[in-house]
């Protein structure tokens, strides 16, 4: 599985990688906490902020996972 980490924006304008995504970011991406843990997406319950960049990265990951599952299903049905 692909590892994904959220970007955290510090007060001085610098960025770093955080430990997990906030609940609000997961909600905006259309995931519950339980679903995200099944997909091995880290969750940090202490974080309160929701950044667009993190929401977009979650959506991008979900899109790639769906495409991979479609490819696997079509390969299995042809055999």
Secondary structure as UniProt FT lines:
FT   STRAND          7..9
FT   TURN            11..12
FT   STRAND          15..17
FT   HELIX           23..29
FT   HELIX           33..38
FT   TURN            39..40
FT   TURN            45..46
FT   HELIX           52..78
//
